Amino acid sequence: MQNLFSYPLVVDDLTPSVKKYHLSAQKEELPYITEILKVPAVKSLQADINVKPNKKEHQIKVWGTADAEIEQTSVISLENFVKPYHTEFEILFDTELTLKDLQEMEKEAEIDDEIPDIVTNGEINLADIAMEQIALVLDDFPRKEGEIFKFQTEFDEETAQAQNPFAVLAKLKK
């Protein structure tokens, strides 16, 4: 599917000052985002993103917030529902980092180390960043507000005990 939701920034065109961007997915872009996020539907997605390059250190700091309304299927009732998501983020890009350099850094990195992202083809796509940040906060096991899973066995305690394989072994020992 063609990338309908895209906002690429050319790294070489960035000025040293902080630049602010507001992204809001249009109605015709939502099916593309839905396919990327692998959810039943995306009702809305918007982000406020700040970008500040540091040419001396060959880095670009990207930070902001992303908000979305996502339709998901409850793992308990199997009914669809819409849930709002909000996330704040901060990402550091290194304009001179190569894939080989990144692999070396990851081998030597500690858990708490901040590893910068790579700039691909001289661009940073703000729409991709917004979608990625929402994907990171999506519930793995979504459920409606207030839904609680209650396990109900179809056997009573006596039947369950009789079918327990260890109970059968215990009888053989006697």
One Martini backbone bead per residue (centre of mass of N, CA, C, O) as a GRO file, in nm:
protein
  174
    1MET     BB    1   0.098   0.035   0.020
    2GLN     BB    2   0.071   0.357   0.005
    3ASN     BB    3   0.221   0.635   0.147
    4LEU     BB    4   0.001   0.873   0.287
    5PHE     BB    5   0.159   0.917   0.566
    6SER     BB    6   0.375   1.200   0.527
    7TYR     BB    7   0.682   1.384   0.680
    8PRO     BB    8   0.949   1.491   0.540
    9LEU     BB    9   1.289   1.573   0.640
   10VAL     BB   10   1.555   1.758   0.545
   11VAL     BB   11   1.846   1.781   0.708
   12ASP     BB   12   1.998   2.011   0.540
   13ASP     BB   13   1.740   2.223   0.583
   14LEU     BB   14   1.801   2.272   0.868
   15THR     BB   15   1.785   2.479   1.133
   16PRO     BB   16   1.912   2.569   1.451
   17SER     BB   17   1.633   2.601   1.527
   18VAL     BB   18   1.335   2.553   1.653
   19LYS     BB   19   1.093   2.333   1.516
   20LYS     BB   20   0.740   2.328   1.452
   21TYR     BB   21   0.495   2.055   1.438
   22HIS     BB   22   0.174   1.969   1.283
   23LEU     BB   23  -0.001   1.664   1.285
   24SER     BB   24  -0.281   1.544   1.071
   25ALA     BB   25  -0.483   1.307   0.987
   26GLN     BB   26  -0.654   1.220   0.725
   27LYS     BB   27  -0.913   1.034   0.623
   28GLU     BB   28  -0.745   0.895   0.377
   29GLU     BB   29  -0.501   0.799   0.587
   30LEU     BB   30  -0.622   0.594   0.798
   31PRO     BB   31  -0.600   0.314   0.652
   32TYR     BB   32  -0.292   0.309   0.652
   33ILE     BB   33  -0.253   0.323   0.961
   34THR     BB   34  -0.417   0.071   1.024
   35GLU     BB   35  -0.224  -0.123   0.877
   36ILE     BB   36   0.033  -0.060   1.039
   37LEU     BB   37  -0.105  -0.114   1.338
   38LYS     BB   38  -0.303  -0.358   1.341
   39VAL     BB   39  -0.611  -0.253   1.343
   40PRO     BB   40  -0.938  -0.197   1.290
   41ALA     BB   41  -0.905   0.129   1.373
   42VAL     BB   42  -0.845   0.473   1.285
   43LYS     BB   43  -0.977   0.781   1.385
   44SER     BB   44  -0.702   0.927   1.498
   45LEU     BB   45  -0.405   1.147   1.424
   46GLN     BB   46  -0.166   1.330   1.625
   47ALA     BB   47   0.109   1.582   1.624
   48ASP     BB   48   0.368   1.735   1.829
   49ILE     BB   49   0.673   1.858   1.684
   50ASN     BB   50   1.020   1.885   1.762
   51VAL     BB   51   1.315   2.044   1.606
   52LYS     BB   52   1.682   2.005   1.681
   53PRO     BB   53   1.978   2.091   1.562
   54ASN     BB   54   2.336   1.967   1.589
   55LYS     BB   55   2.601   2.011   1.388
   56LYS     BB   56   2.852   1.962   1.566
   57GLU     BB   57   2.725   1.665   1.672
   58HIS     BB   58   2.538   1.531   1.458
   59GLN     BB   59   2.239   1.617   1.568
   60ILE     BB   60   1.886   1.527   1.635
   61LYS     BB   61   1.615   1.658   1.805
   62VAL     BB   62   1.311   1.477   1.894
   63TRP     BB   63   0.996   1.614   2.017
   64GLY     BB   64   0.676   1.517   2.189
   65THR     BB   65   0.341   1.445   2.076
   66ALA     BB   66   0.088   1.177   2.072
   67ASP     BB   67  -0.241   1.120   1.923
   68ALA     BB   68  -0.513   0.870   1.958
   69GLU     BB   69  -0.784   0.689   1.801
   70ILE     BB   70  -0.858   0.345   1.879
   71GLU     BB   71  -0.969   0.055   1.738
   72GLN     BB   72  -1.056  -0.234   1.930
   73THR     BB   73  -1.030  -0.568   2.056
   74SER     BB   74  -1.151  -0.749   2.296
   75VAL     BB   75  -1.022  -1.024   2.484
   76ILE     BB   76  -1.302  -1.082   2.630
   77SER     BB   77  -1.567  -0.990   2.438
   78LEU     BB   78  -1.495  -0.920   2.123
   79GLU     BB   79  -1.532  -0.616   2.123
   80ASN     BB   80  -1.551  -0.311   1.997
   81PHE     BB   81  -1.337  -0.019   2.071
   82VAL     BB   82  -1.257   0.309   2.185
   83LYS     BB   83  -0.921   0.446   2.236
   84PRO     BB   84  -0.718   0.661   2.393
   85TYR     BB   85  -0.394   0.805   2.304
   86HIS     BB   86  -0.086   0.902   2.486
   87THR     BB   87   0.240   1.055   2.404
   88GLU     BB   88   0.574   1.098   2.502
   89PHE     BB   89   0.881   1.216   2.335
   90GLU     BB   90   1.240   1.122   2.266
   91ILE     BB   91   1.474   1.175   1.996
   92LEU     BB   92   1.792   1.067   1.863
   93PHE     BB   93   1.990   1.178   1.596
   94ASP     BB   94   2.248   1.063   1.367
   95THR     BB   95   2.400   1.187   1.074
   96GLU     BB   96   2.676   0.977   1.081
   97LEU     BB   97   2.537   0.717   1.122
   98THR     BB   98   2.570   0.380   1.073
   99LEU     BB   99   2.484   0.058   1.069
  100LYS     BB  100   2.756  -0.045   1.169
  101ASP     BB  101   2.782   0.145   1.411
  102LEU     BB  102   2.520   0.055   1.551
  103GLN     BB  103   2.598  -0.241   1.596
  104GLU     BB  104   2.840  -0.177   1.778
  105MET     BB  105   2.688  -0.019   1.996
  106GLU     BB  106   2.490  -0.251   2.077
  107LYS     BB  107   2.710  -0.449   2.182
  108GLU     BB  108   2.827  -0.226   2.409
  109ALA     BB  109   2.570  -0.174   2.542
  110GLU     BB  110   2.373  -0.073   2.781
  111ILE     BB  111   2.060  -0.053   2.895
  112ASP     BB  112   2.077   0.279   2.959
  113ASP     BB  113   2.163   0.348   2.688
  114GLU     BB  114   2.178   0.596   2.440
  115ILE     BB  115   2.062   0.531   2.114
  116PRO     BB  116   2.076   0.645   1.819
  117ASP     BB  117   1.941   0.723   1.529
  118ILE     BB  118   1.897   0.692   1.190
  119VAL     BB  119   1.954   0.851   0.893
  120THR     BB  120   1.750   0.825   0.603
  121ASN     BB  121   1.828   0.963   0.313
  122GLY     BB  122   1.838   1.254   0.466
  123GLU     BB  123   1.578   1.170   0.647
  124ILE     BB  124   1.284   1.264   0.843
  125ASN     BB  125   0.982   1.104   0.949
  126LEU     BB  126   0.724   1.228   1.134
  127ALA     BB  127   0.496   1.022   1.081
  128ASP     BB  128   0.653   0.772   1.167
  129ILE     BB  129   0.700   0.863   1.456
  130ALA     BB  130   0.404   0.882   1.543
  131MET     BB  131   0.327   0.587   1.485
  132GLU     BB  132   0.543   0.454   1.664
  133GLN     BB  133   0.455   0.578   1.937
  134ILE     BB  134   0.174   0.451   1.937
  135ALA     BB  135   0.261   0.154   1.907
  136LEU     BB  136   0.416   0.149   2.189
  137VAL     BB  137   0.121   0.202   2.362
  138LEU     BB  138  -0.025  -0.031   2.288
  139ASP     BB  139  -0.224  -0.278   2.370
  140ASP     BB  140  -0.184  -0.619   2.382
  141PHE     BB  141  -0.461  -0.652   2.579
  142PRO     BB  142  -0.742  -0.543   2.504
  143ARG     BB  143  -0.992  -0.355   2.700
  144LYS     BB  144  -1.249  -0.253   2.841
  145GLU     BB  145  -1.374  -0.062   3.060
  146GLY     BB  146  -1.408  -0.283   3.342
  147GLU     BB  147  -1.299  -0.538   3.239
  148ILE     BB  148  -1.313  -0.882   3.361
  149PHE     BB  149  -1.153  -1.175   3.412
  150LYS     BB  150  -1.337  -1.489   3.445
  151PHE     BB  151  -1.294  -1.799   3.561
  152GLN     BB  152  -1.472  -2.092   3.436
  153THR     BB  153  -1.549  -2.395   3.523
  154GLU     BB  154  -1.704  -2.704   3.409
  155PHE     BB  155  -1.611  -2.814   3.685
  156ASP     BB  156  -1.602  -2.953   3.966
  157GLU     BB  157  -1.395  -3.043   4.212
  158GLU     BB  158  -1.438  -3.353   4.186
  159THR     BB  159  -1.394  -3.382   3.879
  160ALA     BB  160  -1.115  -3.250   3.865
  161GLN     BB  161  -0.977  -3.454   4.057
  162ALA     BB  162  -1.042  -3.715   3.886
  163GLN     BB  163  -0.875  -3.589   3.622
  164ASN     BB  164  -0.621  -3.598   3.765
  165PRO     BB  165  -0.323  -3.753   3.694
  166PHE     BB  166  -0.207  -3.761   3.990
  167ALA     BB  167  -0.441  -3.918   4.117
  168VAL     BB  168  -0.396  -4.177   3.959
  169LEU     BB  169  -0.105  -4.227   4.064
  170ALA     BB  170  -0.179  -4.242   4.366
  171LYS     BB  171  -0.350  -4.502   4.338
  172LEU     BB  172  -0.115  -4.688   4.237
  173LYS     BB  173   0.062  -4.674   4.503
  174LYS     BB  174  -0.155  -4.823   4.699
   0.00000   0.00000   0.00000
